[in-house]
Amino acid sequence: MRSLARSTREETTMNDHRRLGRELDLFDTDPLLGAGLPYWLPDGAAVRHALEEYVREAERRAGYQHVYSPVLGKRELYEISGHWSHYREDMFPPMDLGGEQGGEQVVLRPSLCPHHAVIYRSRSHSYRELPFRMAELGGMFRSELSGVLGGLTRVRAIQLNDAHVFCTPGQAGEEAAAALELIRGAYAALGIRPARYRLSLPGPGGKYVADPGLWRKSAALLRDVLDRSGEPYEAVVGEAAFYGPKIDVQIADAAGRESTLSTVQVDFHQPERFDLHYIGPDGAKHRPVMVHRSVIGSLERAMAHLIEVHGGAFPAWLAPTQLVVLPVSEAETDQAAGLVRRSLDQGLRARLAGPEQGTLGARVRAARLVPYQAVIGAREAAAGQVALRLRDGRRPAPQPAAEALARIRALVGAYRTDLWDSGE
């Protein structure tokens, strides 16, 4: 009998996203590009794109407006935000522009929040506009040491699902609670189970902005959000951002190693540093609160976790190929190709696996991770039907091709994690 430790090691190896990512042609790395800089292959890019579109749509429905901001900023920007004094060891060194005479220094950004603060202050805002919810899927960069880099979980170029809510002090609690609810909805659609919720508080030392009163105020606000959510949590000292406490949603891999995927943070510090304000009902300037939140964190870490959780068998809406059409013989190939074209026109990710790729059994096995397989033999071709095979082993009765496509589209569009209607 195998030991539990050996079984755990084998399961960890089998589910390792680095191995699966290469075997399933999702992503890879190359020494010429550099450590911590993976590239995405077509199937991995398709999954990533679907994930991006899901997040954008979820944010749009929640009232967020999307922006784009540059991945570079002047060093002065990060001096104002506090990143340069508190976070400089994790940033890439400045680049000198303009030569020896009166040049300027620019930096690859380590965070999106200073850029969003600048965008907010570029226009005047009334209290009637608040909360103002700004979101971006944007690149940022961390100068990680080579020894800590690995797969998609620790990289140097990060695509972050980031957002900042500028609101009145009285709105901050509800906005943080709404952000937490957005995270929980995304986890349900993605099939992710959080390992635990953590209230991350400051620790000793000069890593944190010195303002005890604001720290107590923001920590109490987040604690209330967690208490009202009903989620069990623990407070951990020393894990806060340098500018404020945060709610961290922790995930765990097959080996039990924890990492942070999603966060909600309350920030009184950067609105002060950037002199942000809104015009209140009294006609005077007031300081907004900045709620930072990330639904799925970095796309790289989210993808790593999804690959391991699902073993490459992604939910149908997320799968790189959602439908594979398999003609039994050459006689059904034209009809199968037509079904693929109709599927693509209707927004499904579909492909043809014809007889030239092997026997029907071999093609079915090769497409084992595809959620829906549509087999077309002589009988189905004559009746305009398809014989569906589901990834979980079920085989619904043959049905008209148009009806099958409509049901698949409905399931995919609803972001369901199951494969077919219940009771089928």
N, C-alpha and C positions, 0 to 999 in steps of 0.2 A: 504494500500500500504506500502510495506516494505521501511524503510529508506535506503538511499544510504550507510550510515555507517554500517547498519546491513548487507546489501548485500555484502559489501566489506569484513566484518568480516567472513561471511559464505564462500565466495569464497576463502579467505585466508586459512580457516580451511580445506576446501575441497582439496586445492592444496598443502597443507603442505607436504613437502617431507618426514617428519618423519612419518606422518600417512600413506601416500601412500607406503613408503618403507616397512613398516611392513605388511600392508594389501596385498601387491603384492609379499611378500616374497623376497624382494631385499636385505635388510640388517637389522641388529638389533644390540643391545648392551646388555651387561650383567655386573652387578656390580662387579662380580668376575674378569672380564677382566680390568675394570676400566673406569672412565668417559673419554669421548673423544677418545675412542678406539673402534670404531664400527667394526663388522665383516660382511663379505659378504656371503650371501646365494647363492645357485647355479644360480638362475636367475639374481641376481644382479652382480655376478661374470661374467656371460656371457655378460652382457651389458658393464661392465667395460673392459673386455678383447677386445670386438669389438672396444671400444673407443681407447684403447691403440694401437691396430693394425692400426686403421685409422691414428692416429697421427704419429706413426713410419713411415708408408708408405708415408704420406705427407711430412715428414721431409726428408726421403730418396730421394724422387723426387726433393726436393729443395736443394740437395747437402750436407745434414748433414751426419756425421758419428757418429754412436752410440757407447757409452762406458758404462762401469759399474764401479762404485767406491764405497768404503766402507761407511757404515752409521756412522762409528766412525772416529774420528781424534784426534790427540794429541792436547792438549790445545794450544800449541805453534802455530799450524796451524791457529787457529782463532785469536790468538794475532797478527800474521803477517797480516791477512786479515782485521783486524779492528773489526771483530764481537765481540771479547771479551770486547773491551773497549766501543763499541757503542751499543751492542745488548745483553749484558750478562743477563739482567733481563728476557729475553724471552728464555734463554737457560736452559737446564737441568744441574744440578750441575755436576762437573767433577767426574769421577770414578778413584780411586787410584788403580794402578796396581803395583805389585812387592813388596808389603809389606813396612816395615818401612825403609829398607836399599835401597836407590837409586831407588825408584819406579818412575813411570811416571803417568801422568794424561791424561785420554782420555775423550772425550765429544761426546755425540750424536749430530750429526751435525744439525745446524739450517738452513743450506743453502748448495747448491751443488757447488757454484762458487769457493770456495777455492780449492776444490778437482780438478775441471777442470783446474784451473790455474796451479796446480802441474802437472797434466797430460800434459798440453801444454809444460811446461818447461822441461819435461823429455827427449825431443828430440830437436835437432837443427832444425830451420825452416828458409827457404829462403823466400824472398818476392814473389817468383814465386808460392809458396804454398798457399799464402793468397788470399782470406779469407779462414781460416780454421774453419769449422763449426762443433762443437761438441755438441751432444745431449744425453740426458739420461732421462729415466723415473725412478726416484730414490726416495728413502725414506729420509725424514728429519723430525725433531722433534722440537716442540715448547712447552715450559712450560707454557701452558695457565692455568689461574685460573679456578677452577670448575664453578664459577658463570657465566662465559662467554661461556662455552661449550654448543653446541646444534646441535643435528643431525649430518649432514655431513659438515655443513658450518664452524664450529669451532671445530677442533679436535687437538689432541696432536701428532698423528702420521700421516704424510702427504706424499702422493705419488705425487711427483711434475713432471710435464712435463716441463723440464728445458733444456736450451741450451745456449751455449756461442760461439760467433763468434769472433775469433781473427783476426784482419785485420789491414791494414794500416790506418792512419788518413784519407786519401783521400777516402777510401772505406766505412767508417763508416756510412755515410748518406744513401748510397744505400742499405747497409745491414740492417739498421734499417727500411727503407721503405719496403724492401722485407719481413721482419719479420711481419710488419703490414699487408701486403697483404696476408701472410699465415694465419694470424688470421682471416681476413675477409672471406677467403675461407672456413675455418673450421666452422665459424658461419653459413654460408650458408648451408653447409652440415648437420649441427646439428639442424637447425631451431632456432638458437639463435639470438635475436635482442639486440644489445647493447643499454643500456640506454643513455650513453654519452661517449665521449672521454675526457680524462683529462690529461693535462700536469702538472705533479706533481713536484713542486719546493721546495727547502729547506725553512725552517722557522728559527726563532731565536732560540738560545740555543746551547748547546754543543752536540746535537744529530748527527750533520753532520760533515764530514771531512772538515777541514778548508783549503780551497784552492779556493778563490773567482774566480781566473782566469779560472781554469778548470771548475767550475760550470757554468760560463757564456758561455764558449765554448760549453759544452755538451748541455746546455739548448737551445742555438741558433740552434744547429744541429737538435734536436728533434722538435723544433718549425717549422723548415723548412720542416721536414718530414710530419708533420701534415698539414701544409699549402698546400703542394703539393698533399696530399691525397684527398683533397676536403671534408674531414669530419669536421663538426663543433666541436669545442672543447673549453674548458675553462682552464685557468691556475689557479692552486690552490696552495697556499703557505702552507708548512708544511707537505706535503704528499710524499716527495721524499724519496728514499732509503738513508741510511747514506753515501753512497759513490757516489751518482749521481742522477740526475733527471731522470724521466721516463714518458713514455706514459702509462696510465692506461686505460684499456677498462672496463667500469663499466656496471654491469648488475643489474637488479632490480627484486625482488620477487613480489608475488601477492599483498603484503601489501605496495609496493613501497620502501622497504628497499634496499639500494644500497650496493654493495660490488664489489671488484675488482676481475676480473676473469683472464684477460690476461695483460701482460706487455711487454714493450720494453724499455730497459735502456741502456744508454751509460756510460761507466766506464773508466776513465783515472787513477783512484786511485789504483785499485788492480794490474794492470800491473806494476805499480811502486813499490808497496809493495813486490811483488813476483819477482821483477827484471826480468820480461819477455822481450824477445827481438826477433827480426828476423834479418837476414842478408839482407841488402838492395842491390840495384844494384851497389852501390859504395864499397861494401865489408865490410862496417862498420855495427855495431849493431844499431838497431833502436827499439824504444818502440812501441809495438802494442796497439791498442785500443781494449777494451773488450766490445762487445755488448751482453748484457743479454736479452733473450727473452723467453717467455712462451706462447705457442699458446692457451692452455686451462687451464693454471694455475694448481691448485691441482685437481687431479682426484675426490677427495671427493666433493669439491665445485662444480665442473663441473657436477657431477652426481646429486647433490642436485638440481641444476638449471634445468637440463634436465628432472628430474622426475616431477618437478613442471610445467615446460613449456608444457610438453606433457601429463601430467596427467597419466603417465604409458603407453600411446599409442605412443611408440617410433617410429621414422622412421624405415622402414622395415630393413635397413642394421644394425640397432642398437638393434632391438628387441630381447629379450631373446629367444623367439620362433618365427621364421619367418613363418613357415608353419605348420598347424595342419591338419592331414588327418582324415576324419570322414567317416568310412563305415556306411551305413544306417543300415545294419543288419550283423549278424554273417557270412552270406554267402560271404560278400565282405571283411571280415577282412584280409584274407591272401593277397589279392591283395593290400589292403591299407597298410599293413605292408611292402610289397615289395616296395611300393612307398616311404615310409619313409626311408627305407634302401638306395634307390637310391638318395634320397635327401641328406641324411647325407654324402654319398660318394661324392657328388658334392659340399659339403661345406656349405649346408644350415643347419640351426638349426631347425630341424623338430621333431615332435612327433605324436604318434597315440592316438586318443581319440575314443575308441571303444564303442560298445553298452553296455558293462558292466558298463560304467560310466553314464548311463542314456539315456533318449530319445534324438533323434537327436536335437530337439529344445533346450533342456537343455544343450547339449554339445556345440551347436553353441553359446549360451549365455555365457557359461563359458569361451569360447575362444574369447570373444568380442574384446580383446586388441591385438590379434594375427593378423598381417597384412593380411595373406592369409589363407583361409580355403578351403581345397579341399574335396568336398563331392563325395563319390563313392557309387552309388546305383546300382541296377541290370542292368539298361540300360547303365550306364557309364562303368561298369565292362565288359559287353559284347563287348563294342566298344573300350576298352582300353583308355577311356577318363576320365576326371574329370570335375566336375561342381564347378567352383571357386566362392567363396564369398569373397568380399573385405571388409576390415574393415570400409570403408566409405559408405557401403551399396550397392555398385554396384555388379552386377552379370554378368560377361562376359559369352558369349555363351560357352557351353561345348566344350572342345578341347582335343586333344591327351595329355596324361600325360607328355610325353617327351617335347612337345612344351610348355606346361605350366611351367615346371621346367626351361626350357631354358630362358623364358621371365622373370621369377622371379629372376633367377641368374643374368641376365643382369641388372635388376633394382637395385638389392642389390649391385652389384659390382660397379655401377656408383654412389653410395652414394646419391641416389635421395631421396627427402623428400615426393614425391607423391607415390601412390601405383600401378599405372598402366599407360600404354602408353596413351598419350593425345588422345582424340577423341574416346576412347573405350567405 
